[in-house]
Amino acid sequence: MASYHISDSNRGGIGSGHIDFIQHFKTLQSINFNGPVIIEVVLPHLAPSTPPRNSREWEQLDNEIKRSVSVWQELG
């Protein structure tokens, strides 16, 4: 496996949907995965192909990505 892609079941950040990221993290550890972890977050009111439309939405997206990175790092 070359990379691991994070997007919860609702396309949001970690914990916003139904995916068990604790188990995913443990599985990646068990196979000694050391590749990049890519976080893809879509704001709930936007379609996946729609980028943020203004500075407020960019800030929301940035905050959700930072929150997800923090949660992922806390697992390790």
Residue frames relative to the residue before (quaternion, step in Angstrom):
aa qw qx qy qz dx dy dz
M 1.0000 0.0000 0.0000 0.0000 0.00 0.00 0.00
A 0.3272 -0.7876 0.4991 0.1535 3.54 -0.79 1.05
S 0.8011 -0.0245 0.0461 0.5963 3.60 1.07 -0.69
Y 0.2791 -0.7259 0.6014 0.1830 3.55 -1.32 0.32
H 0.2040 -0.8035 0.5564 0.0562 3.54 -0.76 1.13
I 0.1567 -0.7960 0.5816 0.0596 3.59 -0.73 1.11
S 0.2844 0.6675 -0.6590 0.1980 3.48 -1.01 1.04
D 0.3835 -0.7440 0.4867 0.2500 3.59 -0.58 1.05
S 0.7500 -0.4457 0.2595 0.4141 3.57 -1.29 0.28
N 0.7144 0.3897 -0.2463 0.5264 3.60 1.19 -0.41
R 0.5497 -0.6296 0.3515 0.4218 3.57 1.36 0.30
G 0.5368 0.6224 -0.4018 0.4038 3.57 1.27 0.20
G 0.7162 -0.4308 0.3376 0.4330 3.51 -1.33 -0.23
I 0.7428 -0.3970 0.2952 0.4510 3.54 -1.34 0.13
G 0.8173 0.2525 -0.2095 0.4736 3.54 -0.93 1.00
S 0.6027 0.5741 -0.3697 0.4130 3.58 1.20 -0.08
G 0.7460 0.3116 -0.1872 0.5580 3.57 1.29 -0.20
H 0.7082 -0.4895 0.3451 0.3738 3.55 -1.10 -0.73
I 0.4769 0.6829 -0.4436 0.3309 3.62 1.20 0.07
D 0.3658 -0.7204 0.5550 0.1978 3.56 -1.03 0.91
F 0.1383 -0.8391 0.5233 0.0544 3.56 0.14 1.30
I 0.5378 0.5893 -0.4191 0.4334 3.61 1.16 -0.35
Q 0.6781 0.4699 -0.2897 0.4851 3.58 0.92 -0.89
H 0.6127 0.5357 -0.3511 0.4630 3.58 1.02 -0.73
F 0.6505 0.5181 -0.3132 0.4585 3.58 0.91 -0.92
K 0.6636 0.5065 -0.3010 0.4609 3.59 0.90 -0.95
T 0.6465 0.5163 -0.3174 0.4633 3.58 0.99 -0.81
L 0.6460 0.5110 -0.3213 0.4672 3.58 0.95 -0.83
Q 0.6284 0.5200 -0.3297 0.4754 3.58 1.05 -0.75
S 0.6744 0.5246 -0.3027 0.4223 3.58 0.90 -0.94
I 0.7235 0.3746 -0.2472 0.5245 3.62 1.14 -0.46
N 0.4470 -0.7227 0.4201 0.3183 3.57 1.33 0.24
F 0.1685 0.8013 -0.5484 0.1697 3.55 0.97 0.87
N 0.0330 0.8076 -0.5878 0.0344 3.59 -0.86 0.93
G 0.4153 0.7105 -0.4646 0.3269 3.58 1.19 0.51
P 0.7002 -0.4568 0.3305 0.4379 3.55 -1.27 -0.08
V 0.2574 -0.7098 0.6354 0.1617 3.53 -1.26 0.64
I 0.1412 -0.8094 0.5695 0.0262 3.55 -0.61 1.19
I 0.1643 -0.7932 0.5820 0.0716 3.57 -0.75 1.05
E 0.0371 -0.7816 0.6225 -0.0146 3.54 -0.75 1.12
V 0.0056 -0.8000 0.5977 -0.0528 3.55 -0.62 1.16
V 0.1193 -0.7517 0.6449 0.0691 3.53 -1.08 0.82
L 0.4541 -0.6716 0.5066 0.2935 3.58 -0.86 0.91
P 0.6091 -0.6253 0.3450 0.3449 3.61 -0.90 0.93
H 0.7389 0.4221 -0.2384 0.4680 3.61 0.98 -0.72
L 0.6644 0.4684 -0.3065 0.4953 3.60 1.28 0.08
A 0.4944 -0.6132 0.5203 0.3300 3.56 -1.20 0.54
P 0.6537 -0.5456 0.3426 0.3969 3.62 -1.09 0.57
S 0.7319 0.4095 -0.2539 0.4818 3.61 1.02 -0.59
T 0.5962 0.5645 -0.3600 0.4431 3.59 1.29 0.11
P 0.2911 -0.7601 0.5490 0.1899 3.61 -0.56 1.06
P 0.6616 -0.4616 0.3786 0.4537 3.59 -1.23 0.25
R 0.3772 -0.7775 0.4769 0.1608 3.53 -1.00 0.92
N 0.8019 0.1094 -0.0463 0.5856 3.59 1.19 -0.35
S 0.7221 -0.4565 0.2928 0.4295 3.57 -1.27 0.17
R 0.6121 0.5523 -0.3523 0.4429 3.59 1.05 -0.68
E 0.6817 0.4717 -0.2871 0.4800 3.59 0.93 -0.87
W 0.6142 0.5285 -0.3498 0.4702 3.60 1.04 -0.68
E 0.6464 0.5087 -0.3162 0.4727 3.58 1.02 -0.78
Q 0.6298 0.5263 -0.3301 0.4663 3.60 0.99 -0.81
L 0.6637 0.5016 -0.3003 0.4666 3.56 0.91 -0.93
D 0.6497 0.5199 -0.3086 0.4608 3.57 0.91 -0.92
N 0.6613 0.5079 -0.3030 0.4615 3.59 0.94 -0.89
E 0.6705 0.4912 -0.3036 0.4658 3.61 0.97 -0.81
I 0.6291 0.5065 -0.3360 0.4846 3.58 1.04 -0.68
K 0.6570 0.5043 -0.3129 0.4648 3.61 0.89 -0.87
R 0.6361 0.5200 -0.3277 0.4664 3.59 1.00 -0.81
S 0.6676 0.4997 -0.3009 0.4627 3.58 0.92 -0.90
V 0.6229 0.5235 -0.3364 0.4742 3.60 0.99 -0.77
S 0.6557 0.5154 -0.3090 0.4571 3.58 0.92 -0.89
V 0.6492 0.5074 -0.3134 0.4721 3.59 0.92 -0.88
W 0.6593 0.5083 -0.3104 0.4589 3.60 0.90 -0.92
Q 0.6721 0.4974 -0.3007 0.4588 3.58 0.92 -0.88
E 0.6275 0.5391 -0.3341 0.4517 3.60 1.07 -0.69
L 0.5883 0.5728 -0.3758 0.4295 3.60 1.13 -0.50
G 0.7082 0.4456 -0.2531 0.4857 3.56 1.11 -0.70
